[in-house]
Amino acid sequence: MAKRVSYKKLGLVNTREMFKNAMAGGYAIPAYNFNNMEQLQAIIKGCSQSQSPVILQVSKGARDYANQTLLRYMALGAVEMMKQMGNPIPIALHLDHGDSFELAKSCIDSGFSSVMIDGSHLPFAENVKLTKKVVKYAHKYDVTVEGELGVLAGIEDEVSSEHTHYTKPEEVEEFVSKTGVDSLAISIGTSHGAYKFKLKPGESVPPLRFDILEEVEKRLPGFPIVLHGASSVLPQYVDLINQFGGKMDNAVGIPEEQLRQAARSAVCKINIDSDGRLVFTAIIRKVFSEKPGEFDPRKYLGPAREELITMIVRKNQDVLGSAGKA
């Protein structure tokens, strides 16, 4: 049996203090998903440069892709890289959309400082039971836990749903009190993936349900709220992808001004995955189109990494408000 590794030995922190500070300061912590070394480098560099706390987010699929043992050392390397840059920032390592107690336990035992257990697809009582079980184990090791109420539409890794089920504000108090979770992901109109809304010509993206968010805030004053599926599907990168041979028709995301409004409220964590994927894909396609003879991965992954750094710095400054809050 593998020996349990404490996240504290890796130089990581849990999300408790991060969220407390974000709530007081009217900003949200960025939770950037990564799948490879270049994305991880960009996240650390971008957040270090902008002096933003950060949550390194790993899905079940990404953990399988990277290998769980290698992932631990990547996290350790990320912390050391941050220290060498001379701009210390708090870093959490978080499981995104954990779907079982066994997966959450495995992540906790291998050095994650925070885990999400997503029982939102289950009946309420079963969601409570599963989440409570994860919380009981995680809190033994001072690992923070994110739960979820409500279902987001869209597809991202193993997470898939055709329909949105908005969070019912009347359920949040009971869920939080019975489970003991440290934060709660709610559904107010965000959606997973790059094709968040099926819009007809001339239609605008439907506004987020801030009425639900406000009601949740009233029922859970001072409690950290999380938004999933919050990429803006930045048009300039969709356009680049299409310009250089891609086919991404009708890709649309959450307007950044709505995310900034959410970040000023009880929303302490905003998840960003698709935007990072779009940046990488756009720049790699551009390099391949302009230099069709290029075969050195450093020559196309490197420019993609640099563009992702630029995007992250801007997101932290202009959208989440987390720049300068490390």
SULQUI-V936725 format. One record per pair of residues at least 12 apart in sequence whose C-alpha atoms are under 10 Angstrom apart, sorted by the first residue. I is the first residue (numbers start at 1). GAP is how many residues later the second one is. D is the distance in whole Angstrom. If there is no record, write none. Layout:
I&GAP&D / I&GAP&D
//
This chain:
2&104&10 / 2&107&9 / 2&108&9 / 3&106&8 / 3&107&8 / 4&102&9 / 4&103&10 / 4&104&8 / 4&105&5 / 4&106&6 / 4&107&8 / 5&67&9 / 5&102&10 / 5&103&8 / 5&104&6 / 5&105&5 / 5&106&5 / 5&107&9 / 6&102&8 / 6&103&7 / 6&104&7 / 6&105&5 / 6&106&8 / 6&107&8 / 6&135&8 / 6&136&10 / 6&137&9 / 7&65&9 / 7&68&9 / 7&69&9 / 7&85&9 / 7&86&8 / 7&101&8 / 7&102&9 / 7&103&8 / 7&104&4 / 7&105&6 / 7&106&5 / 7&107&9 / 7&134&9 / 7&135&9 / 7&136&9 / 8&103&8 / 8&104&9 / 8&105&8 / 8&133&10 / 8&134&10 / 9&67&9 / 9&102&8 / 10&62&8 / 10&63&9 / 10&65&7 / 10&66&5 / 10&67&9 / 10&68&10 / 10&69&7 / 10&70&9 / 10&101&7 / 10&102&9 / 10&103&10 / 11&64&9 / 11&65&7 / 11&66&10 / 11&67&10 / 11&68&6 / 11&69&8 / 11&79&9 / 11&80&8 / 11&81&9 / 11&100&10 / 11&102&10 / 12&43&10 / 12&63&8 / 12&64&8 / 12&66&10 / 12&67&7 / 12&78&7 / 12&79&5 / 12&80&5 / 12&81&7 / 12&99&9 / 12&100&8 / 12&101&7 / 12&102&10 / 13&42&9 / 13&77&7 / 13&78&6 / 13&79&5 / 13&80&8 / 13&99&9 / 13&100&6 / 13&101&9 / 13&129&10 / 13&130&9 / 13&131&10 / 14&41&9 / 14&76&9 / 14&77&8 / 14&78&6 / 14&79&8 / 14&80&9 / 14&98&9 / 14&99&5 / 14&100&6 / 14&101&10 / 14&128&8 / 14&129&6 / 14&130&6 / 14&131&9 / 15&14&9 / 15&38&10 / 15&39&9 / 15&40&8 / 15&75&9 / 15&76&9 / 15&77&7 / 15&78&9 / 15&79&9 / 15&98&8 / 15&99&7 / 15&100&10 / 15&128&8 / 15&129&6 / 15&130&9 / 15&131&10 / 15&167&9 / 15&168&9 / 15&209&10 / 15&253&10 / 15&254&9 / 16&98&9 / 16&126&10 / 16&127&9 / 16&128&7 / 16&129&10 / 16&166&7 / 16&167&9 / 16&208&9 / 17&73&10 / 18&35&7 / 18&36&9 / 18&37&9 / 18&72&8 / 18&73&9 / 18&74&9 / 18&250&8 / 18&251&9 / 18&307&10 / 18&308&9 / 19&163&9 / 19&164&9 / 19&203&10 / 19&204&9 / 19&205&6 / 19&206&9 / 19&247&9 / 19&248&9 / 19&249&6 / 19&250&8 / 20&202&9 / 20&203&9 / 20&204&8 / 20&248&8 / 21&247&9 / 21&304&9 / 21&305&10 / 22&31&10 / 22&202&9 / 22&241&9 / 22&242&9 / 22&243&10 / 22&244&9 / 22&245&9 / 22&246&6 / 22&247&9 / 22&298&10 / 22&299&9 / 22&300&8 / 22&303&8 / 23&199&7 / 23&200&8 / 23&201&7 / 23&202&10 / 23&240&9 / 23&241&8 / 23&242&7 / 23&243&6 / 23&244&8 / 23&245&6 / 23&246&10 / 24&198&9 / 24&240&10 / 24&241&10 / 24&242&9 / 24&244&10 / 25&238&10 / 25&239&8 / 25&240&10 / 25&243&10 / 25&296&9 / 25&297&9 / 25&300&9 / 26&234&10 / 26&235&10 / 26&236&9 / 26&237&6 / 26&238&4 / 26&239&6 / 26&240&8 / 26&241&9 / 26&242&8 / 26&294&9 / 26&295&8 / 26&296&9 / 27&233&8 / 27&234&9 / 27&235&9 / 27&236&5 / 27&237&5 / 27&238&8 / 27&239&9 / 27&240&8 / 27&241&7 / 27&242&9 / 27&243&10 / 27&289&9 / 27&292&9 / 27&293&6 / 27&294&5 / 27&295&6 / 27&296&9 / 27&298&9 / 28&24&10 / 28&25&9 / 28&26&10 / 28&196&10 / 28&197&10 / 28&198&9 / 28&199&10 / 28&231&9 / 28&232&9 / 28&234&8 / 28&235&5 / 28&236&7 / 28&237&9 / 28&238&9 / 28&239&6 / 28&240&4 / 28&241&5 / 28&242&6 / 28&243&10 / 28&288&9 / 28&291&9 / 28&292&5 / 28&293&7 / 28&294&6 / 28&295&10 / 29&23&8 / 29&24&6 / 29&25&6 / 29&26&7 / 29&197&10 / 29&234&9 / 29&238&9 / 29&239&6 / 29&240&5 / 29&241&6 / 29&242&9 / 29&287&8 / 29&291&7 / 29&292&8 / 29&293&6 / 29&294&9 / 29&296&9 / 29&297&10 / 30&13&10 / 30&17&9 / 30&22&8 / 30&23&8 / 30&24&6 / 30&25&6 / 30&26&9 / 30&27&10 / 30&238&9 / 30&239&6 / 30&240&5 / 30&241&6 / 30&242&7 / 30&282&9 / 30&285&8 / 30&286&7 / 30&289&10 / 30&290&7 / 30&291&9 / 30&292&8 / 30&293&10 / 31&12&10 / 31&22&9 / 31&23&6 / 31&24&5 / 31&25&6 / 31&26&6 / 31&27&10 / 31&61&9 / 31&62&9 / 31&63&8 / 31&65&9 / 31&195&10 / 31&196&10 / 31&197&9 / 31&238&7 / 31&239&6 / 31&240&5 / 31&241&6 / 31&242&8 / 32&12&10 / 32&22&8 / 32&23&6 / 32&24&6 / 32&25&6 / 32&26&9 / 32&62&10 / 32&238&9 / 32&239&6 / 32&240&5 / 32&241&6 / 32&242&10 / 32&243&9 / 32&244&8 / 32&280&9 / 33&22&8 / 33&23&6 / 33&24&4 / 33&25&6 / 33&26&8 / 33&29&9 / 33&61&9 / 33&62&10 / 33&63&8 / 33&238&8 / 33&239&7 / 33&240&5 / 33&241&9 / 33&242&10 / 33&243&8 / 33&244&9 / 34&22&7 / 34&23&6 / 34&24&6 / 34&25&9 / 34&28&7 / 34&29&10 / 34&32&10 / 34&238&10 / 34&239&8 / 34&242&8 / 34&243&9 / 35&22&9 / 35&23&7 / 35&24&9 / 35&26&9 / 35&27&5 / 35&28&8 / 35&29&10 / 35&30&7 / 35&31&7 / 35&36&10 / 35&238&10 / 35&242&10 / 36&26&8 / 36&29&9 / 36&30&7 / 36&35&9 / 36&38&9 / 37&29&9 / 37&34&10 / 37&37&8 / 37&41&10 / 37&264&10 / 37&268&10 / 38&242&10 / 38&260&10 / 38&263&7 / 38&264&7 / 38&265&10 / 38&266&8 / 38&267&6 / 38&268&9 / 38&270&9 / 39&237&8 / 39&238&9 / 39&241&9 / 39&262&9 / 39&265&9 / 39&266&6 / 39&267&10 / 39&269&8 / 39&270&9 / 40&16&8 / 40&17&10 / 40&34&8 / 40&35&9 / 40&37&10 / 40&38&7 / 40&265&9 / 41&33&10 / 41&36&10 / 41&37&7 / 41&40&8 / 41&41&9 / 41&264&8 / 41&265&9 / 41&267&10 / 41&268&9 / 42&234&10 / 42&260&10 / 42&262&9 / 42&263&6 / 42&264&7 / 42&265&9 / 42&266&6 / 42&267&5 / 42&268&9 / 42&269&9 / 42&270&8 / 42&271&10 / 43&12&9 / 43&13&8 / 43&35&9 / 43&233&10 / 43&262&9 / 43&265&8 / 43&266&7 / 43&267&10 / 43&268&10 / 43&269&7 / 43&270&9 / 44&12&9 / 44&34&7 / 44&35&8 / 44&37&8 / 44&38&6 / 44&41&10 / 44&45&9 / 44&47&9 / 44&265&9 / 44&268&10 / 45&33&9 / 45&36&9 / 45&37&7 / 45&40&8 / 45&42&10 / 45&260&10 / 45&261&9 / 45&263&10 / 45&264&7 / 45&265&10 / 45&267&9 / 45&268&9 / 46&259&10 / 46&260&9 / 46&261&10 / 46&262&8 / 46&263&5 / 46&264&7 / 46&265&8 / 46&266&5 / 46&267&5 / 46&268&9 / 46&269&10 / 46&270&9 / 46&277&10 / 47&35&9 / 47&40&9 / 47&41&10 / 47&42&8 / 47&43&10 / 47&44&10 / 47&262&8 / 47&265&7 / 47&266&7 / 47&268&10 / 47&269&8 / 47&275&9 / 47&276&8 / 47&277&9 / 47&279&9 / 48&33&10 / 48&34&7 / 48&35&9 / 48&37&8 / 48&38&8 / 48&39&6 / 48&40&7 / 48&41&6 / 48&42&10 / 48&265&9 / 48&275&9 / 48&276&10 / 48&278&9 / 49&33&10 / 49&36&9 / 49&37&10 / 49&38&7 / 49&39&10 / 49&40&10 / 49&260&9 / 49&261&10 / 49&263&10 / 49&264&7 / 49&274&9 / 49&275&9 / 50&37&9 / 50&39&10 / 50&259&10 / 50&262&9 / 50&263&6 / 50&264&9 / 50&265&10 / 50&266&7 / 50&267&7 / 50&272&8 / 50&273&5 / 50&274&6 / 50&275&9 / 50&276&9 / 51&36&7 / 51&37&8 / 51&38&6 / 51&39&9 / 51&262&9 / 51&265&9 / 51&266&10 / 51&271&8 / 51&272&5 / 51&273&5 / 51&274&6 / 51&275&5 / 52&35&10 / 52&36&9 / 52&37&6 / 52&38&8 / 52&39&9 / 52&260&10 / 52&261&9 / 52&264&7 / 52&265&9 / 52&268&10 / 52&269&9 / 52&270&5 / 52&271&5 / 52&272&6 / 52&273&5 / 52&274&5 / 53&35&9 / 53&36&5 / 53&37&5 / 53&38&6 / 53&39&9 / 53&263&9 / 53&269&7 / 53&270&8 / 53&271&9 / 53&272&7 / 53&273&5 / 54&35&8 / 54&36&6 / 54&37&5 / 54&38&7 / 54&39&9 / 54&215&10 / 54&262&10 / 54&268&9 / 54&272&9 / 55&35&8 / 55&36&6 / 55&37&5 / 55&38&6 / 55&39&7 / 55&40&10 / 55&58&10 / 55&59&9 / 55&214&9 / 55&215&10 / 55&216&9 / 56&19&8 / 56&22&10 / 56&35&7 / 56&36&6 / 56&37&5 / 56&38&6 / 56&39&9 / 56&40&10 / 56&56&10 / 56&58&10 / 57&35&8 / 57&36&6 / 57&37&5 / 57&38&6 / 57&39&6 / 57&40&10 / 57&55&10 / 57&57&9 / 57&58&9 / 57&214&8 / 57&215&9 / 57&216&9 / 58&13&9 / 58&35&8 / 58&36&6 / 58&37&5 / 58&38&6 / 58&39&9 / 58&40&10 / 58&54&10 / 58&57&10 / 58&215&10 / 59&35&9 / 59&36&6 / 59&37&5 / 59&38&6 / 59&39&7 / 59&57&10 / 59&97&9 / 59&98&7 / 59&99&9 / 59&100&10 / 60&35&7 / 60&36&7 / 60&37&7 / 60&38&7 / 60&39&8 / 60&43&8 / 60&44&10 / 60&47&10 / 60&97&8 / 60&98&8 / 60&99&10 / 61&35&10 / 61&36&10 / 61&95&10 / 61&96&6 / 61&97&7 / 61&98&10 / 62&33&10 / 62&34&10 / 62&95&8 / 63&32&9 / 63&44&9 / 68&38&9 / 68&39&8 / 68&42&8 / 68&43&10 / 69&41&8 / 69&42&10 / 71&39&9 / 71&40&9 / 71&41&10 / 72&21&9 / 72&35&10 / 72&38&7 / 72&39&7 / 72&40&8 / 73&38&10 / 75&16&9 / 75&17&9 / 75&18&7 / 75&36&9 / 75&37&9 / 76&35&9 / 78&13&9 / 79&12&7 / 79&13&10 / 87&239&9 / 88&238&8 / 89&235&10 / 89&236&9 / 89&237&5 / 90&235&10 / 90&236&6 / 91&22&9 / 91&235&10 / 92&20&8 / 92&21&6 / 92&22&7 / 93&14&10 / 93&15&10 / 93&18&8 / 93&19&5 / 93&20&5 / 93&21&6 / 93&22&8 / 94&13&9 / 94&14&9 / 94&17&10 / 94&18&6 / 94&19&6 / 94&20&5 / 94&21&5 / 94&22&7 / 94&49&10 / 94&50&9 / 94&51&9 / 94&52&9 / 95&12&7 / 95&13&9 / 95&17&7 / 95&18&9 / 95&19&7 / 95&20&5 / 95&21&6 / 95&22&8 / 95&50&9 / 95&51&9 / 96&18&9 / 96&19&7 / 96&20&6 / 96&21&8 / 96&22&9 / 96&50&9 / 96&132&10 / 96&175&9 / 97&18&8 / 97&19&6 / 97&20&6 / 97&21&5 / 97&22&9 / 97&23&10 / 97&49&9 / 97&50&9 / 97&51&9 / 97&60&10 / 97&61&9 / 97&62&7 / 97&131&10 / 98&17&7 / 98&18&6 / 98&19&5 / 98&20&6 / 98&21&9 / 98&48&10 / 98&49&10 / 98&60&10 / 98&61&10 / 99&17&8 / 99&18&6 / 99&19&6 / 99&20&7 / 99&21&10 / 99&22&10 / 99&31&10 / 99&59&9 / 99&60&9 / 100&16&10 / 100&17&7 / 100&18&8 / 100&19&8 / 100&30&8 / 100&31&9 / 100&34&9 / 101&16&8 / 101&17&10 / 101&29&7 / 101&30&8 / 101&31&10 / 101&32&7 / 101&33&6 / 101&34&10 / 101&36&9 / 102&32&9 / 103&12&10 / 103&14&9 / 103&31&10 / 104&12&8 / 104&13&7 / 104&30&7 / 104&31&10 / 104&33&9 / 104&34&8 / 104&41&9 / 105&29&7 / 105&32&7 / 105&33&8 / 107&31&10 / 108&26&10 / 108&29&9 / 108&30&7 / 108&33&8 / 108&34&10 / 108&35&7 / 108&36&10 / 109&29&9 / 109&32&9 / 111&32&9 / 112&26&10 / 112&31&8 / 112&32&9 / 113&25&9 / 113&28&9 / 113&29&8 / 113&30&5 / 113&31&7 / 113&32&9 / 114&24&8 / 114&28&9 / 114&29&5 / 114&30&5 / 114&31&6 / 114&32&8 / 114&68&10 / 115&19&9 / 115&20&9 / 115&23&8 / 115&28&7 / 115&29&6 / 115&30&5 / 115&31&6 / 115&32&9 / 116&15&9 / 116&18&9 / 116&19&10 / 116&28&9 / 116&29&6 / 116&30&4 / 116&31&6 / 116&32&8 / 116&65&10 / 116&67&9 / 116&68&9 / 116&69&9 / 117&13&8 / 117&14&6 / 117&15&10 / 117&16&10 / 117&17&7 / 117&18&9 / 117&28&7 / 117&29&6 / 117&30&5 / 117&31&7 / 117&64&10 / 118&12&9 / 118&13&8 / 118&28&8 / 118&29&6 / 118&30&6 / 118&31&8 / 118&32&10 / 118&33&10 / 118&41&10 / 118&67&9 / 119&12&7 / 119&28&7 / 119&29&7 / 119&30&8 / 119&31&9 / 119&32&10 / 120&27&8 / 120&28&6 / 120&29&5 / 120&30&6 / 120&31&6 / 120&32&9 / 120&45&10 / 120&47&10 / 120&65&9 / 120&66&9 / 120&67&10 / 121&27&9 / 121&28&9 / 121&29&8 / 121&30&7 / 121&31&10 / 121&40&9 / 121&44&10 / 122&27&10 / 122&28&10 / 122&29&10 / 124&25&8 / 124&26&10 / 124&47&9 / 124&51&8 / 125&50&9 / 125&53&10 / 127&20&9 / 127&21&9 / 127&22&8 / 127&48&9 / 127&52&9 / 128&19&9 / 128&20&10 / 128&21&10 / 128&46&9 / 128&47&6 / 128&48&9 / 128&49&10 / 128&50&7 / 128&51&6 / 128&52&10 / 128&53&10 / 129&46&10 / 129&49&9 / 129&50&8 / 130&17&10 / 130&49&9 / 131&14&8 / 131&15&9 / 131&16&7 / 131&17&9 / 131&44&9 / 131&45&10 / 131&47&9 / 131&48&6 / 131&49&8 / 131&50&8 / 132&13&10 / 132&15&9 / 132&43&9 / 132&44&9 / 132&45&10 / 132&46&7 / 132&47&4 / 132&48&7 / 132&49&8 / 133&46&8 / 133&47&10 / 134&12&10 / 134&13&10 / 134&45&9 / 134&46&10 / 134&47&9 / 135&12&9 / 135&44&7 / 135&45&7 / 135&46&6 / 135&47&9 / 136&43&9 / 136&44&8 / 136&45&9 / 138&43&10 / 139&41&9 / 139&42&10 / 139&43&10 / 143&39&10 / 144&37&8 / 144&38&6 / 144&39&8 / 145&34&10 / 145&35&9 / 145&36&5 / 145&37&5 / 145&38&7 / 145&39&9 / 146&34&10 / 146&35&6 / 146&36&6 / 146&37&5 / 146&38&5 / 146&39&7 / 146&78&9 / 146&79&9 / 146&80&8 / 147&28&9 / 147&29&9 / 147&32&9 / 147&33&9 / 147&34&6 / 147&35&8 / 147&36&6 / 147&37&5 / 147&38&6 / 147&39&9 / 147&78&10 / 147&79&9 / 148&19&9 / 148&24&10 / 148&27&9 / 148&28&10 / 148&33&10 / 148&35&9 / 148&36&5 / 148&37&5 / 148&38&6 / 148&39&8 / 148&77&10 / 148&78&9 / 148&79&10 / 148&80&10 / 149&16&9 / 149&17&8 / 149&18&6 / 149&19&8 / 149&20&9 / 149&22&8 / 149&23&8 / 149&26&8 / 149&35&7 / 149&36&6 / 149&37&5 / 149&38&7 / 150&14&8 / 150&15&5 / 150&16&5 / 150&17&4 / 150&18&7 / 150&19&10 / 150&21&10 / 150&35&8 / 150&36&6 / 150&37&5 / 150&38&8 / 151&12&8 / 151&13&5 / 151&14&5 / 151&15&7 / 151&16&7 / 151&34&10 / 151&35&8 / 151&36&6 / 151&37&9 / 151&38&10 / 151&39&10 / 151&40&9 / 152&12&5 / 152&13&7 / 152&14&8 / 152&15&10 / 152&34&9 / 152&35&6 / 152&36&8 / 152&37&7 / 152&38&7 / 152&39&5 / 152&40&7 / 152&44&10 / 152&76&8 / 152&77&8 / 153&12&8 / 153&34&9 / 153&36&9 / 153&37&8 / 153&38&5 / 153&39&6 / 153&40&9 / 153&42&10 / 153&43&8 / 153&44&9 / 153&76&9 / 154&36&9 / 154&37&6 / 154&38&4 / 154&39&6 / 154&40&8 / 154&41&7 / 154&42&6 / 154&43&9 / 154&75&8 / 155&36&8 / 155&37&5 / 155&38&5 / 155&39&9 / 155&40&9 / 155&41&9 / 155&74&10 / 156&35&9 / 156&36&6 / 156&37&5 / 156&38&9 / 156&73&9 / 156&117&9 / 156&118&8 / 157&35&9 / 157&36&9 / 159&33&8 / 159&34&10 / 160&32&8 / 160&33&9 / 161&30&9 / 161&31&9 / 163&28&10 / 164&23&8 / 164&24&9 / 164&25&7 / 164&26&9 / 164&27&8 / 165&21&10 / 165&22&7 / 165&23&9 / 165&24&9 / 166&20&8 / 166&21&5 / 166&22&6 / 166&23&7 / 166&24&10 / 166&43&9 / 166&46&8 / 167&18&9 / 167&19&6 / 167&20&5 / 167&21&7 / 167&22&10 / 167&45&8 / 167&46&9 / 167&49&9 / 168&18&9 / 168&19&9 / 168&20&10 / 168&44&8 / 168&47&9 / 168&48&9 / 169&17&9 / 169&42&10 / 169&43&7 / 169&44&8 / 169&45&9 / 169&46&6 / 169&47&5 / 169&48&9 / 169&49&9 / 169&50&8 / 169&51&9 / 170&45&9 / 170&46&8 / 170&49&8 / 171&45&9 / 171&48&10 / 172&12&9 / 172&14&9 / 172&43&10 / 172&44&7 / 172&45&10 / 172&47&8 / 172&48&8 / 173&43&9 / 173&46&6 / 173&47&7 / 176&44&9 / 176&47&9 / 181&43&10 / 182&41&8 / 182&42&7 / 182&43&9 / 183&40&7 / 183&41&5 / 183&42&6 / 183&43&7 / 183&84&10 / 183&85&9 / 183&86&9 / 184&39&8 / 184&40&7 / 184&41&5 / 184&42&6 / 184&43&9 / 184&83&9 / 184&84&10 / 184&85&10 / 185&39&9 / 185&40&6 / 185&41&4 / 185&42&6 / 185&43&7 / 185&82&9 / 185&84&9 / 185&85&10 / 186&26&9 / 186&27&8 / 186&30&9 / 186&39&7 / 186&40&6 / 186&41&6 / 186&42&8 / 186&81&10 / 187&21&9 / 187&22&9 / 187&25&9 / 187&26&9 / 187&39&9 / 187&40&7 / 187&41&8 / 187&42&9 / 188&19&9 / 188&20&6 / 188&21&5 / 188&22&7 / 188&23&9 / 188&24&7 / 188&25&7 / 188&39&8 / 188&40&10 / 189&17&8 / 189&18&7 / 189&19&5 / 189&20&6 / 189&21&9 / 189&23&10 / 189&38&10 / 189&39&10 / 189&40&9 / 189&41&9 / 189&65&9 / 190&16&10 / 190&17&9 / 190&18&7 / 190&19&9 / 190&37&7 / 190&38&7 / 190&39&5 / 190&40&6 / 190&41&9 / 190&42&10 / 190&63&8 / 190&64&7 / 190&69&10 / 191&36&9 / 191&37&7 / 191&38&4 / 191&39&7 / 191&40&9 / 191&62&8 / 191&63&8 / 192&36&7 / 192&37&4 / 192&38&8 / 192&39&8 / 192&61&9 / 192&79&10 / 192&80&10 / 192&81&9 / 192&82&8 / 193&36&7 / 193&37&9 / 193&38&8 / 193&39&10 / 193&40&9 / 193&58&9 / 193&59&9 / 193&60&8 / 193&79&10 / 193&80&8 / 193&81&6 / 193&82&9 / 193&84&10 / 194&35&9 / 194&37&8 / 194&38&8 / 194&39&6 / 194&40&9 / 194&44&9 / 194&54&9 / 194&56&9 / 194&57&5 / 194&58&6 / 194&59&7 / 194&60&10 / 194&79&9 / 194&80&6 / 194&81&8 / 194&83&9 / 194&84&9 / 195&38&8 / 195&53&9 / 195&54&9 / 195&55&7 / 195&56&5 / 195&57&6 / 195&58&7 / 195&79&10 / 196&33&8 / 196&34&10 / 196&35&9 / 196&36&9 / 196&37&9 / 196&54&9 / 196&55&7 / 196&56&6 / 196&57&6 / 196&58&8 / 197&53&8 / 197&54&8 / 197&55&7 / 197&56&8 / 197&57&9 / 198&52&7 / 198&53&9 / 198&54&9 / 199&51&8 / 199&52&10 / 199&53&9 / 200&50&9 / 201&49&10 / 204&48&10 / 205&47&8 / 205&48&8 / 205&49&7 / 205&50&8 / 206&48&9 / 206&49&10 / 207&47&9 / 207&48&9 / 207&51&8 / 208&46&8 / 208&47&9 / 208&50&7 / 208&51&9 / 208&54&9 / 210&48&9 / 210&51&9 / 210&52&8 / 210&55&10 / 213&12&9 / 213&49&9 / 213&52&9 / 213&53&8 / 213&54&9 / 214&51&9 / 214&52&9 / 216&50&9 / 217&48&8 / 217&49&7 / 217&50&9 / 220&46&9 / 221&45&8 / 222&43&10 / 222&44&7 / 223&43&7 / 223&44&9 / 223&45&9 / 224&41&10 / 224&42&6 / 224&43&6 / 224&44&6 / 224&45&8 / 225&37&10 / 225&38&10 / 225&40&9 / 225&41&6 / 225&42&4 / 225&43&6 / 225&44&7 / 225&45&9 / 226&36&10 / 226&37&10 / 226&40&8 / 226&41&5 / 226&42&6 / 226&43&5 / 226&44&6 / 226&45&8 / 227&32&9 / 227&35&9 / 227&36&9 / 227&40&7 / 227&41&8 / 227&42&6 / 227&43&5 / 227&44&6 / 227&45&9 / 228&41&9 / 228&42&6 / 228&43&5 / 228&44&8 / 228&45&9 / 229&24&9 / 229&25&8 / 229&41&8 / 229&42&6 / 229&43&7 / 229&44&8 / 229&45&8 / 230&23&7 / 230&24&6 / 230&25&9 / 230&26&9 / 230&28&10 / 230&29&8 / 230&40&6 / 230&41&6 / 230&42&6 / 230&43&8 / 230&44&9 / 230&45&9 / 231&21&9 / 231&22&6 / 231&23&6 / 231&24&9 / 231&25&9 / 231&28&9 / 231&39&9 / 231&40&7 / 231&41&5 / 231&42&7 / 231&43&6 / 231&44&6 / 231&45&9 / 232&19&10 / 232&20&7 / 232&21&4 / 232&22&4 / 232&23&6 / 232&24&6 / 232&25&10 / 232&26&10 / 232&27&9 / 232&40&8 / 232&41&10 / 232&42&8 / 232&43&7 / 233&18&7 / 233&19&6 / 233&20&5 / 233&21&7 / 233&22&9 / 233&23&10 / 233&39&10 / 233&40&10 / 233&41&7 / 233&42&5 / 233&43&9 / 233&44&10 / 233&45&7 / 233&46&10 / 234&17&9 / 234&18&8 / 234&19&7 / 234&20&9 / 234&21&9 / 234&22&9 / 234&40&9 / 234&41&7 / 234&42&10 / 234&44&8 / 234&45&9 / 234&77&10 / 235&16&8 / 235&17&8 / 235&18&9 / 235&40&10 / 235&43&10 / 236&42&10 / 236&43&9 / 236&46&9 / 237&38&8 / 237&39&10 / 237&40&10 / 237&41&6 / 237&42&6 / 237&43&9 / 237&44&8 / 237&45&6 / 237&46&8 / 238&12&10 / 238&13&7 / 238&14&9 / 238&37&10 / 238&40&7 / 238&41&9 / 238&43&9 / 238&44&7 / 239&12&10 / 239&43&8 / 240&38&9 / 240&39&9 / 240&41&9 / 240&42&5 / 240&43&8 / 240&45&8 / 240&46&7 / 241&37&8 / 241&38&9 / 241&39&10 / 241&40&7 / 241&41&5 / 241&42&8 / 241&43&9 / 241&44&7 / 241&45&8 / 242&40&8 / 242&43&9 / 243&39&9 / 243&42&9 / 243&43&8 / 243&46&10 / 244&38&8 / 244&39&9 / 244&40&10 / 244&41&6 / 244&42&6 / 244&43&9 / 244&44&9 / 244&45&6 / 244&46&9 / 245&37&10 / 245&40&7 / 245&41&9 / 245&44&8 / 246&35&9 / 246&36&9 / 246&39&8 / 253&21&9 / 253&22&9 / 255&64&10 / 256&59&9 / 256&62&9 / 256&63&6 / 256&64&9 / 257&61&9 / 257&62&7 / 257&63&10 / 258&61&9 / 259&60&6 / 259&61&7 / 260&55&10 / 260&58&8 / 260&59&5 / 260&60&6 / 260&61&7 / 261&58&9 / 261&59&9 / 262&57&10 / 262&58&9 / 263&56&8 / 263&57&6 / 263&58&7 / 263&59&9 / 264&56&8 / 264&57&8 / 267&53&10 / 268&52&9 / 269&51&9 / 270&49&10 / 270&50&8 / 272&40&10 / 272&43&10 / 275&33&9 / 275&36&9 / 275&37&10 / 276&28&10 / 276&29&10 / 276&31&10 / 276&32&7 / 276&33&10 / 276&35&8 / 276&36&9 / 277&27&10 / 277&31&9 / 278&26&10 / 278&30&9 / 279&25&7 / 279&26&9 / 279&27&10 / 279&28&7 / 279&29&6 / 279&30&10 / 279&32&8 / 280&20&9 / 280&21&8 / 280&22&10 / 280&23&9 / 280&24&5 / 280&25&7 / 280&26&10 / 280&27&8 / 280&28&7 / 281&19&10 / 281&20&10 / 281&23&8 / 282&22&8 / 282&25&10 / 283&17&7 / 283&18&8 / 283&19&10 / 283&20&7 / 283&21&5 / 283&22&9 / 283&23&10 / 283&24&8 / 283&25&9 / 284&13&10 / 284&15&9 / 284&16&5 / 284&17&7 / 284&18&9 / 284&19&8 / 284&20&6 / 284&21&10 / 285&15&9 / 285&19&10 / 286&14&9 / 286&17&10 / 286&18&10 / 287&12&8 / 287&13&6 / 287&14&9 / 287&16&8 / 287&17&9 / 288&12&8
//
